[in-house]
Amino acid sequence: MRKIILSPAFILIFLENFFFFSSRNSLNMLPPYLASLGASKAYTGFFMNISSLLLVVFVLFFTGFASRLNKKYLLTAGFSLQLVSLILMFFCPRNLNILLIFQFLSSFSYAFGFTINSSIAFDIIPPGKRTSGIALFGLSGVLAAPTGSFFGEIMSNLFRPNSLFILSAFFCLLSLILVFFIHDEPGHGSNSGVSFWKILKNRELSLLFFLGILLGGAWSVLTTFIPDFTSARLGFANLSFYFFANSVIAVLSRTVFAKTIDNISRKRLIITALTLIALAMLMTSLLFLPWQLYAIGVLYGLGHSILYPVLNAAFVDSGKGLDKFALSNAFIAMYTLGNVALCTILGVQGDFIGSFLGNNGGLTSIFISMGLLAAACVPMVISQIRENKKI
């Protein structure tokens, strides 16, 4: 792992990815503002995760084409479009329809950045260290969550809510600057598109697909609805408490146990992670004191820190020689599909139940449903172990 950490290429992509996700997380405090404009929970869930839907479309239909292009050019185009869109959103902050259009345009950077940054990281990390290596690389995204959210809370408290778009644009600009120092040659793309569709048709990976969707949904449900939920339960919108604890436990788990995670059964790691995620959702539904946000961050942070690199490595290692760009993107597609699909579906549920039990009841139901879904996956994975099926 020493060579990975000290590699200039690894450090560069780590920092670029950090600023990239900081830009996305700077907008985490938007839900209360969107609600003040009359947005429903379903709209909020879709708006905050539309980038995930675009990423899935990109992976499904354009992976093979993109693999033939220079990754540096794709990142430059995506970040440039995001930068322009954020600036335009700053000047049109009160029209929900216009905001949705610009959010869609800015989401191209998410499709490019998420997939390409992961692909570059896989090229740098030795094959035998992929689980621990991706866990360390993932810290760039983990650290970006509290960074973007913390500064987002400061900006939204000191200035008008549309200042969040300027903050996001600032981090986007930093990412764009670092992209110019990345060196990459165009890929051959000989089997990228084919291998991806082969992955989708592989029934043996169906459980991995489902777990990827669930993990993406769990992440987006917490980040999307905690600000509104804390406003209803605690009287103030907050996300930084949760993200601070989440990030601390993620850094500790991915550094202290980086070598250990490669030596533990993936199936056992998945069961442990799902249990932690279910407990985090249960505690969220019972929120009534600010300190609970730290406990929720610890529980979910540990579960996510285990499950994300394990599933990512499992996807890549399942290819047996197939293009790793498509394999990595297959996992990202499932994860981001969960971001937008589960968050929007549970948002609709929250709107429906909220019409009978009020806003508080509707939000509570979202976290309960997500927790039950995570808990229901535990016996599914245990069954796979008993049947000695490969995950």
Summary of the structure (lengths in Angstrom):
residues: 391
radius of gyration: 19.7
end to end distance: 25.1
largest distance: 57.6
contacts: 1491
relative contact order: 0.16
helix: 83%
strand: 0%
